[in-house]
Amino acid sequence: MNTGIMTSEEIRKEGIKALERHLGPDGMIRFLQQFDRGSGDYTKDRHAWLKETRVKTLAKKIVRQRQSD
């Protein structure tokens, strides 16, 4: 098989076939699930979520949580 002349789509299809052949359907799915890219911009979202959060405030919340357990 000459991958140098294959399209990206052909390589993707052959790769999936190889994974299924060597790992079985369940193993192939588990392997592929490791590479889910998700969506959105995590860094931008994180800054928005934590905009008002300070380290001292977070530390106090952790201490309170541990004391209540």
N, C-alpha and C positions, 0 to 999 in steps of 0.2 A: 504494500500500500504506500503510495507516494503522497505524503501529506503536504508536500510543497505545491501540488497542483489542486488540492482540495479546497473548496470554499469553507468559510467559517461554519456554515450550517452543516456541511457534510462532516466536518471534524467533530462538531457537537454531537451529531447523531451517532457517529461511530464510538465516541467516548461513552455515551449513555449505554450503548449496546455492550461495550466492554465491561462497564461497571456492573450491569445486570448479569452478564455471563459469569463474572468472577465473584460477585458478592451476593447474587440472588436479588430478587425484587425488593425484599425488605431492607437488605443491606444497602442497596443502591439508593433507596429513598432516604435512609438515615444519613448516608454520606452527603447527598445533595442538600439535605436540610441544614447542614452545618454552614452552608454558604449563602443563606438567605440574606440579601442586602438590606431588607427593610425599606423604609422610605423616610423622607423628611431630612432635616438638617439637625442632627442630635446636638451639636455644639451650640447652635443658635437657640434651640428649644431649651437646653439646659440653662443657659444664661437667663432666659426669660423666667424659668421656674425658680431659679435660685437668686434672682435679682436682689431680693431683700434679705436673704439669708446670710448671716455672718458666722464665722467659725465659733465664736463664743456661744452664740445662740444654739447652734447645732450641738455643741458639747454639752450644754445644759440639758437639751432635750434627750440626749443619750443617757446622761446620768439619771434623769427622772425616769426614763423607761427602764433602766436596769434596776432602779430601786423599787419599781412597782412590780417587777417580775418575781 
